[in-house]
C-alpha cells in the first residue's frame, strides 16, 4: 500500500479539543481500559438510574458529552458545526434503544422524519440513520425471518413496520438525503434485509438513497452482497451499503451455542478483517451501481480503501465513497481523512441521558474488548499532550 501514513498526525486529529477536553478524553479512555472498572461502573450506573438517583449531571459532563452530541437535535448543533469546519460531516443517530410499543415506534419514525428535514436544511448532515428495531419488535422480525405464520394482528403489525420504512425512505428520496439502515442480530436480519431490498428497488432508481448494513464478521455477508448485486443489475436499481465488522459478537456466539446451530460469526478476527476487506474490494470494483459507507475504526482497512480509490483514479471526495466513525472515537482517522479531502461522517448519537445509557455502556464494553482500540486512543492522546507542552 503506497498511501502516506496520515493517522499519526495528532495535531490535526485533536484540533477541536481544548486542553481540558484532551485531559477528559485521556481520563475516560484510561478508565475504560480497566475491565473490572467498566463492569462495576455499568452495574452502579444501571442501579442509580433505576433508583432515580441524581447522577445525570455527572454522566452528562463525562461519558455522555464525550460520546454523544446532545439530548436533542438542536443540542447537537454546536458539535455538528465545529466538526464541519474541519470537513467532517455528521450522521445524527437517535440512540434510544429497547422500546416495545407502537406509540414508541411511531415516535421513532417521526424523529427520523424530523432529522431528514433537519438534514435537508443543513449541509453538514448529508445522511440519516435508523435501527430496524426502532420501527418494530425484534420478536416480530424474528418470526418473519423464520417464515413462521403470523396471526392476523401480527400481520397488521408487520404492515405498520413496513409503512414506517416506506415513509422514511420516501422522505429521504424527496429530500435527497441518504438513509442508512443499521444491521442487528442475525436471527432478525433476514426480515430487515427483505424490507430494505424492497426500499432500494423503489427509491434507488437514480442513485443510492437507501443503504443497508453488512456486518462482515458474518461469514455469509459477502455471498449476500454478490446476490444482491445480481438482483440490482437485473432490476436496474442502485445499491448502497454500509460495511461494518459488527457489534453483537458475544450475543451471537452464545445464542448459537445455546440453540445448537453453527455460529454465523467468522472463526477469527483475521478472517473478519479479510471478509471486510473483500467487501471493500468488491464494492469499489462495482461503483457503477454501488456506493459505500465504510464504517470502520480499523486503520489498515481505512488505508486499504484509500489505496483502492487511488488505484481506480477516483477523487478523494468521490460521492460514492464515505468513511465513517463514531463520535468520541478514532478522531485520528476521521479528521486526518477529512484534512486530505475524503468524505467523512461521524455518527453523532443523541437522546435523553437515561435513554442513551444502553448505547454508552455498549461503547465502554466495546472499547474494553476490542484489542488495541483503547491503547491506541491513549497513545495518541498522550502524544498530543506532549506535543502541546513542547510548544
Secondary structure in CASP SS format (residue, H / E / C, confidence):
PFRMAT SS
TARGET T0000
AUTHOR 0000-0000-0000
METHOD secondary structure of the structure
MODEL  1
X C 1.00
X C 1.00
X C 1.00
X C 1.00
X C 1.00
X C 1.00
X C 1.00
X C 1.00
X C 1.00
X H 1.00
X H 1.00
X H 1.00
X H 1.00
X C 1.00
X C 1.00
X C 1.00
X C 1.00
X C 1.00
X H 1.00
X H 1.00
X H 1.00
X H 1.00
X H 1.00
X H 1.00
X H 1.00
X H 1.00
X H 1.00
X H 1.00
X H 1.00
X H 1.00
X H 1.00
X H 1.00
X C 1.00
X C 1.00
X H 1.00
X H 1.00
X H 1.00
X H 1.00
X H 1.00
X H 1.00
X H 1.00
X H 1.00
X H 1.00
X H 1.00
X H 1.00
X H 1.00
X H 1.00
X H 1.00
X H 1.00
X H 1.00
X C 1.00
X C 1.00
X C 1.00
X C 1.00
X C 1.00
X H 1.00
X H 1.00
X H 1.00
X H 1.00
X H 1.00
X H 1.00
X H 1.00
X H 1.00
X H 1.00
X H 1.00
X H 1.00
X H 1.00
X E 1.00
X E 1.00
X E 1.00
X C 1.00
X C 1.00
X C 1.00
X H 1.00
X H 1.00
X H 1.00
X H 1.00
X H 1.00
X H 1.00
X H 1.00
X H 1.00
X H 1.00
X H 1.00
X H 1.00
X H 1.00
X C 1.00
X C 1.00
X E 1.00
X E 1.00
X E 1.00
X E 1.00
X E 1.00
X E 1.00
X E 1.00
X C 1.00
X C 1.00
X C 1.00
X C 1.00
X C 1.00
X C 1.00
X C 1.00
X H 1.00
X H 1.00
X H 1.00
X H 1.00
X H 1.00
X H 1.00
X H 1.00
X H 1.00
X H 1.00
X H 1.00
X H 1.00
X H 1.00
X H 1.00
X H 1.00
X H 1.00
X H 1.00
X H 1.00
X H 1.00
X H 1.00
X H 1.00
X C 1.00
X C 1.00
X C 1.00
X C 1.00
X C 1.00
X E 1.00
X E 1.00
X E 1.00
X E 1.00
X E 1.00
X H 1.00
X H 1.00
X H 1.00
X C 1.00
X C 1.00
X C 1.00
X H 1.00
X H 1.00
X H 1.00
X H 1.00
X H 1.00
X H 1.00
X H 1.00
X H 1.00
X C 1.00
X C 1.00
X C 1.00
X C 1.00
X C 1.00
X C 1.00
X H 1.00
X H 1.00
X H 1.00
X H 1.00
X H 1.00
X H 1.00
X H 1.00
X H 1.00
X H 1.00
X H 1.00
X H 1.00
X H 1.00
X H 1.00
X H 1.00
X H 1.00
X H 1.00
X H 1.00
X H 1.00
X H 1.00
X H 1.00
X H 1.00
X H 1.00
X H 1.00
X H 1.00
X C 1.00
X C 1.00
X E 1.00
X E 1.00
X E 1.00
X E 1.00
X E 1.00
X C 1.00
X C 1.00
X C 1.00
X H 1.00
X H 1.00
X H 1.00
X H 1.00
X H 1.00
X H 1.00
X H 1.00
X H 1.00
X H 1.00
X H 1.00
X H 1.00
X H 1.00
X H 1.00
X H 1.00
X H 1.00
X H 1.00
X H 1.00
X H 1.00
X C 1.00
X C 1.00
X C 1.00
X C 1.00
X C 1.00
X C 1.00
X E 1.00
X E 1.00
X E 1.00
X E 1.00
X E 1.00
X E 1.00
X C 1.00
X C 1.00
X E 1.00
X C 1.00
X C 1.00
X H 1.00
X H 1.00
X H 1.00
X H 1.00
X H 1.00
X H 1.00
X H 1.00
X H 1.00
X H 1.00
X H 1.00
X H 1.00
X H 1.00
X H 1.00
X H 1.00
X H 1.00
X C 1.00
X C 1.00
X C 1.00
X E 1.00
X E 1.00
X E 1.00
X E 1.00
X E 1.00
X E 1.00
X C 1.00
X C 1.00
X C 1.00
X C 1.00
X H 1.00
X H 1.00
X H 1.00
X H 1.00
X H 1.00
X H 1.00
X H 1.00
X H 1.00
X H 1.00
X H 1.00
X H 1.00
X C 1.00
X C 1.00
X C 1.00
X C 1.00
X C 1.00
X E 1.00
X C 1.00
X C 1.00
X C 1.00
X H 1.00
X H 1.00
X H 1.00
X H 1.00
X H 1.00
X H 1.00
X H 1.00
X H 1.00
X H 1.00
X H 1.00
X H 1.00
X H 1.00
X H 1.00
X H 1.00
X H 1.00
X H 1.00
X H 1.00
X C 1.00
X C 1.00
X C 1.00
X C 1.00
X E 1.00
X E 1.00
X E 1.00
X E 1.00
X E 1.00
X E 1.00
X C 1.00
X C 1.00
X C 1.00
X H 1.00
X H 1.00
X H 1.00
X H 1.00
X H 1.00
X H 1.00
X H 1.00
X H 1.00
X H 1.00
X H 1.00
X H 1.00
X H 1.00
X H 1.00
X C 1.00
X C 1.00
X C 1.00
X C 1.00
X C 1.00
X C 1.00
X C 1.00
X C 1.00
X C 1.00
X E 1.00
X E 1.00
X E 1.00
X E 1.00
X E 1.00
X E 1.00
X C 1.00
X C 1.00
X C 1.00
X C 1.00
X H 1.00
X H 1.00
X H 1.00
X H 1.00
X H 1.00
X H 1.00
X H 1.00
X H 1.00
X H 1.00
X C 1.00
X C 1.00
X C 1.00
X C 1.00
X E 1.00
X E 1.00
X E 1.00
X E 1.00
X E 1.00
X E 1.00
X E 1.00
X C 1.00
X C 1.00
X H 1.00
X H 1.00
X H 1.00
X H 1.00
X H 1.00
X H 1.00
X H 1.00
X H 1.00
X H 1.00
X H 1.00
X H 1.00
X H 1.00
X H 1.00
X H 1.00
X H 1.00
X H 1.00
X H 1.00
X C 1.00
X C 1.00
X C 1.00
X H 1.00
X H 1.00
X H 1.00
X H 1.00
X H 1.00
X H 1.00
X H 1.00
X H 1.00
X H 1.00
X H 1.00
X H 1.00
X H 1.00
X H 1.00
X H 1.00
X H 1.00
X H 1.00
X H 1.00
X C 1.00
X C 1.00
END
